[in-house]
Amino acid sequence: MQRNLQDRAAGLIKGGTAPTRESVERKCQQILHRQHLRQLVQTTVILNAAAVPQLSYQSDPPAQEKLRDTYLGKTLLITGHQEWSDVQVIRAYRSQFVIEEIFHEMKDRHIGAWWPLHHWTDSKIQVHGLYCTIAVLLRALLWRRARQAGLRLSMSGLLKSLSRIRQVINIYPSKRARKPGAEQVVLTKRDETQEKLIEMFGLQSQKHSI
């Protein structure tokens, strides 16, 4: 805005509505509408000899120092765990996003564990919550083992890779009476990540009898 006003005063900008001191001050207020900016930046609007508004601005170091000492970078943590050290309190605070991400995943109807909920009585809902929690823990253990093995997959990526692994059992007719036919266990085509998951979780094909 300062440059535009300077160009207008130099005759480089001639079209449009001519700015006034009031309109420039109003525009400055809009630019500095965010929190604390009006205290940090001081603006001055004057009229030159041709009655064209000119803008000058500067930061206010004392205001910046006061803001830094009173508002910026201040986080107050309150906990009832008096036996925890400062490091433990801060680590727990900064790990809240992990729990929030778990809640988000549990509500996901594609990879979550809570939905669908086909129960209405308290006792059945409690049992449903129990095995959903167990499912979340088992799923987290799978994800942890994958991360430890060097697979940088998200939870949804891990579940998607596992869900795309299919096993087909081909059963051939028996050549003798009262004797089961031969079986052939075949896995669908896998990519490199799926091959690592199969080996890691012990999902190699096993022969089944019927």
Steps between C-alpha positions, in 0.01 A plus 500: 500500500786735576652435158167559326461835675853597401431406137181707503688798641761460222228492233553134410148411612223728382185291467257377761360674804745741657588391855433723798662508841193335649493221241871427549464491879202269461703270276783496757255392767384213277856388433584507872178337617668184628578464867778724637598645160363845580721513807809381312476718187458878514365675187499868404299650213575854377401703196772622265496833315264357238261375773588137423517281815840354581551209737790425729519217754741354750512230761487579870784311677376576856153370408655189347706436813195547723296263285775239511521521879126486564326297228728326253644159575317454831342162567377406847475126568294382797511136610400291797799269454720656763745210482579572135812690402484808278620292206222244550234771519620666181533166318146402598366839390670479162377144448132592520479505121557123501184439706305749290611318184383168647155647576488632144586157359246322722224721357609430143243267345761348266793424731350570840410250769191655660252519214263344420341468842209256492426508876262697717536375857776628729649158569534412132640843416763450773600164351508659157730773635727235654565302182525821299776616736673162468479536122661845520783362716565207265491730201748736670734205569492403133577858400785517756658182366476633145667826603776314682562299182549822304160520328390864521129439463211685653237298681261528206779407258588192705140380517448567131809298406389209719142509373616463140672168572269217394539126546338249265472129577457283191342161584537231234266202462599187690620209295400252769179463687485633857833679460527879495613653179830679461521864602707788367535821701572806288547864601403783271771713342688705762721805489826537691333652806244220519775237470675657802176506697432134424844400620490728802160385628545134407224497239666246271262263334419183691345188356145443624314170512128451496 
